[in-house]
Amino acid sequence: MSKHQPSGVLQWLSLFLLMSLFGVSRGDVGTAARYSPPYLPTACFGNNPAQFPSSNLFGAAGEGIWDNGASCGRQYLVRCLSAAVHTTCKPEETIQIRIVDRAATSVSRPSRNDATIVLSTTAFSTIANVSADFINIEFSQV
Ligand SMILES: *[C@@H]1O[C@H](CO)[C@@H](O)[C@H](O)[C@H]1NC(C)=O
């Protein structure tokens, strides 16, 4: 019995490595808060109303991904992983959002200040119950 345990561990390790290599999950893990209108002006594109995608799926970059403004216009895939209330996430939903603002200076303040990404109300409510103000997310740049 104990003779077989090391190879069992190795099998799990190889499976884990293969899954990481072949993209079962490619994203980074972070957190998301939400913010509400008014969304203008933004740190990225000022008062230009054309900066918002027609889907209304957009967000403000936390300091970790703000990248000194280089994140403006970047697109991210985001999905909800977990939250304090376990029914908060809509696990089957993934959204693609566009960064239009900097969370640290957004006109309308985020529901939490330390989030990786702050999502528009539409974006947040697409992947989670909007009565939550903070969720754990997986995200990857498109
Ligand atoms: C969203 O969360 C609130 C508070 O936990 C709950 O009362 C409500 O039923 C939830 N809505 C949905 C659609 O799950």
The ligand as an SDF file (V2000), in Angstrom:
LIG
                    3D

 14 14  0  0  0  0  0  0  0  0999 V2000
  -28.9280   38.1470   -4.3090 C   0  0  0  0  0  0  0  0  0  0  0  0
  -28.4560   38.2300   -2.9850 O   0  0  0  0  0  0  0  0  0  0  0  0
  -29.4540   38.6910   -2.0560 C   0  0  0  0  0  0  0  0  0  0  0  0
  -28.7700   38.8760   -0.7120 C   0  0  0  0  0  0  0  0  0  0  0  0
  -27.9640   37.7710   -0.3990 O   0  0  0  0  0  0  0  0  0  0  0  0
  -30.6070   37.7000   -2.0240 C   0  0  0  0  0  0  0  0  0  0  0  0
  -31.6000   38.1480   -1.1420 O   0  0  0  0  0  0  0  0  0  0  0  0
  -31.1890   37.5520   -3.4170 C   0  0  0  0  0  0  0  0  0  0  0  0
  -32.1800   36.5530   -3.4100 O   0  0  0  0  0  0  0  0  0  0  0  0
  -30.0940   37.1810   -4.4170 C   0  0  0  0  0  0  0  0  0  0  0  0
  -30.6520   37.2080   -5.7570 N   0  0  0  0  0  0  0  0  0  0  0  0
  -30.5260   36.1640   -6.5940 C   0  0  0  0  0  0  0  0  0  0  0  0
  -31.1180   36.3390   -7.9400 C   0  0  0  0  0  0  0  0  0  0  0  0
  -29.9560   35.1240   -6.2620 O   0  0  0  0  0  0  0  0  0  0  0  0
  1  2  1  0
  1 10  1  0
  2  3  1  0
  3  4  1  0
  3  6  1  0
  4  5  1  0
  6  7  1  0
  6  8  1  0
  8  9  1  0
  8 10  1  0
 10 11  1  0
 11 12  1  0
 12 13  1  0
 12 14  2  0
M  END
$$$$
